[in-house]
Amino acid sequence: MPDLSYSLTGQYDAGIASLGVTAVGQTDTVSGGYEWEGKTLFNLNGKIRPIENLEVGVSVYNLFDTFDGRGNGTGVVSDAGNNSIVTVTPALGRTVSGSVRFSF
């Protein structure tokens, strides 16, 4: 397990539009003699309300398309010779999603 996992969020709302950013990360992890570099992923979201009762949004996960192996790699399958096979959970690459919300 990493020593520290963190999440920081900032949001600005200007009435007709809002913009937010999130930083999610963890510190370096050492497991079974292997060190896994800690990384931070940045996410971005924006919303605009062009007319009353309608909101259009876009979210970007992993804004800078950072490769990050989450977890601590405890599943060492093989450590023979110069090769090692380990299991980690990779973070998704850059992912963009949109939304439309109608209120009534």
C-alpha positions in Angstrom: 0.0 0.0 0.0 1.2 3.5 -0.7 2.0 5.7 2.3 -0.5 8.4 1.1 -3.4 8.4 -1.4 -4.9 11.8 -2.1 -7.6 13.6 -4.0 -7.8 17.4 -4.5 -10.7 19.1 -6.1 -11.4 22.7 -7.3 -14.5 24.0 -8.8 -15.4 27.4 -10.2 -19.1 28.3 -11.0 -19.8 31.4 -13.0 -23.6 31.0 -13.2 -24.0 30.0 -16.8 -20.9 27.8 -16.8 -18.7 25.9 -14.4 -15.2 24.4 -14.6 -13.6 21.9 -12.3 -10.3 20.1 -11.9 -9.4 17.1 -9.8 -6.0 15.7 -8.9 -5.9 12.1 -7.7 -2.7 10.3 -6.8 -0.6 8.2 -4.5 2.9 8.2 -3.3 5.6 5.6 -4.2 4.9 2.0 -3.1 7.5 -0.6 -2.1 6.3 -4.2 -2.2 8.4 -7.4 -2.3 11.6 -5.5 -3.1 10.0 -3.7 -6.0 9.3 0.1 -6.0 6.3 1.5 -7.9 6.5 5.2 -8.7 3.7 7.3 -7.3 1.8 9.4 -9.9 -1.0 12.0 -10.1 -3.8 11.9 -12.5 -5.6 15.1 -13.5 -9.3 15.2 -14.5 -11.2 18.1 -15.9 -14.9 18.8 -16.2 -16.9 21.6 -17.6 -20.6 22.4 -17.8 -22.6 25.1 -19.5 -26.2 26.0 -19.1 -27.2 27.7 -22.4 -30.9 28.0 -21.5 -33.0 27.4 -18.4 -33.4 23.7 -17.4 -30.7 22.5 -19.9 -27.1 21.7 -18.9 -24.4 20.3 -21.3 -21.2 18.9 -19.8 -17.9 17.3 -20.8 -15.5 15.4 -18.6 -11.9 14.3 -19.3 -10.4 11.6 -17.2 -6.6 11.3 -17.1 -6.2 14.6 -19.0 -2.5 14.2 -19.7 -2.8 10.5 -20.6 -0.4 9.4 -17.9 0.4 5.7 -17.5 -0.2 4.8 -13.9 -0.2 1.3 -12.3 -2.6 1.6 -9.3 -2.3 -0.9 -6.5 1.0 -2.2 -5.1 1.9 -5.0 -7.5 1.6 -7.7 -4.8 0.8 -10.3 -7.4 4.4 -11.3 -8.4 3.8 -14.2 -10.7 7.4 -14.9 -11.6 10.8 -13.5 -10.6 13.1 -15.8 -12.5 16.2 -14.6 -14.3 16.1 -11.1 -15.7 12.4 -11.1 -16.2 9.6 -10.4 -13.7 5.8 -10.8 -14.2 3.7 -8.8 -11.9 0.1 -7.8 -11.7 -1.1 -4.2 -11.2 -4.2 -2.3 -12.1 -3.5 0.3 -14.7 -5.5 3.5 -14.8 -7.5 4.1 -17.9 -6.0 6.2 -20.6 -7.5 9.6 -21.5 -11.2 9.2 -21.6 -13.7 11.9 -22.7 -17.4 11.7 -21.9 -20.3 14.1 -22.4 -23.6 14.6 -20.9 -26.9 16.5 -21.5 -29.3 17.1 -18.6 -32.8 18.4 -18.9 -34.6 19.4 -15.7 -38.4 19.7 -15.5 
